[in-house]
């Protein structure tokens, strides 16, 4: 295991570290950023965990990574002993929502600075460092996205602004108590282009489209409209992501040039033509398996629902619902639960096929869109579900770090390597042995600063 370090990272790391030390002797040493040395942990490198290692942080960046004892530790550096721990990069969540839910309610009135900063702090508690709010964002999003850049009190906020849905179609305005400034509903290709231009001008990280008629129950964004939106996004250097549910819609948006499928295909098994199209066009696939599972899982009350890791993520009003025996019975007996079980089974089957074929897998949960999609917990559950679809724990973790950083165009996040931002989660156990070990969070480091002891060290 240590061989991997010396062969691939070690030599470079030592050079980079010595260069950094040179800076410390520059004329203004008082202004030099603090150096922190994390000693003795195993490190997830995107493929495996190796170590024990030494990780040197300087200011908000990682300066060097090497086998324990291979790096010179500068005098005066803060040294933290992480023997027996495992370091993983902060999780990068490519599909979630902020400012929609409070307790068991949803609505526009929850899109406030206070609610959103609290939600972003919750994500950080759980090691999620970047949240891509994929649509339903009113104009306050643009302000918060700018203001929160580089902060250390919560996850980074990226997003798609409002996103584009069909007039009278998805996303369901009435069901979620949305208002008109949370989604654009263009009637024509030109209106779609204008909306995308406006979003690009105000600052979005992606363009979101909803292409789903809920089995013909509501109008669907027309092909000429979403084609125009995708084209306009590309003209502005932005990727376009689509909400889809059915294979037919997934195929249509892939053919139209979509960059990201923001959900798994859940109506039927994917076929070879679709798999080939995804591969040829390099389309990202974000399965969001937990989304459907959340419609019945909590009514089953698995034993881990009584553990602090879960309970700390759950709002008291939601907890009361979960504890209500009548709600449990009705939920488990509902038609929705039966449908959701089917959707989960197909989603897992399709994820397995697409992953095995080499399609690019991103990480998303749709947490924050509805009360039962629980920010923080949903992400760790999703990692576990991805392994149920045949991804190894390391591969699932890579999807949630390095690969989702690539999906979002983040060049300095998602890996523990020299020059990267020092966003780290310190675990008590090794997640490559068992993916559920991502829940053993010992500490969280954000931009080179320890920001979380979730519990006493
Ligand atoms: Zn969503």
Boltz pocket constraint, residues with backbone or C-beta under 6 A from the ligand:
constraints:
  - pocket:
      binder: B
      contacts: [[A, 95], [A, 96], [A, 97], [A, 134], [A, 366], [A, 369]]
      max_distance: 6.0
